[in-house]
Amino acid sequence: MADLIAQGPDHRHRWRRRLPDGVPIWLGRDCGDWSLTWDPCISRRHAKLELRGEKLYVEAHPDASNPIFYAGQAMVQFEVPE
């Protein structure tokens, strides 16, 4: 199991959630338990995350206003190995 930690500039803007295996979740400003309401740079639905075994798959929502960076490059989709 893996956890996702989101943290903003204020100490109150922080949460930690366990990523479910094999279940896609949406991350954004308006995504229920996965919301980042304090971040003005993230879209209401910004990225889809899915943990599959030891890898995390990330895909930007097509309407997201800002890119997602991984390894210094703007990416639309990518996977993060353990």
N, C-alpha and C positions, 0 to 999 in steps of 0.2 A: 504494500500500500504506500501511497505517496500523498503528501499534503501540499496544498497550494497556499502560499502566504501572500497577502496583498497588504501593502503598507503605503500610506500617504505621508505628507509632511507633518501632520498633526498626530500626536500619540493616540488620539481617539479614532483615527482613520486606519484601522488595522483589523484584519481578521485572518483566521487560519481555518481551512476546510480540507477534509479528506477527499481526495479524488476517487470516485468510484471506478472500478475496473470495467472497461467495456461499455460505459454509459457516457454518451456525449453530453457535455454541459456547455452553456453559453456564458460568457464573461462579458460584462458591460455595465453601464450606468443603470440599466433597468432590467436586471436579470435575477430578481428574487434574492435567494441566499448568496448568489454569486455576483451581486452588485458592487460596484465601486463608485458610489454616489459622489464622492469627494473629488474625483478626477475629471476636470473639464476637457481633457484631451482624448478621453475614451468615449466611444459611441455608445448609444443605448444597447446595441448588440454589436460587440466589437470582434469577438473571436470565439470559435468553437474549439473546445479542448476535449480530447479523449485519451485516457490512459488505457493502453492495451499491453498488458504484461509489464515489461520493463521499459516501454517507450511511451512518450507523450506526443500525441499528434495535435498540431495546432493549425487552424485554418482561419484566416481573416474573413469576416463577414463582407460580402461584396459592397455593402453600403457604408462600411466603416470610413470615417473621415480621415483618420490618420493611419499610417502604416504600422506594422509590427516588425520590430527589428530582432534579428537573431544572428549572432556571430558578426555583428556590425553591418549587416545588410538588411534592407527592407525586403520582407518576404510575404507572399500570399499564403503559402502553406509550407510546413516543414515538420520534421520529427526530431524530438530530443531524446537521445539515448540515455540510459541510466547513468 
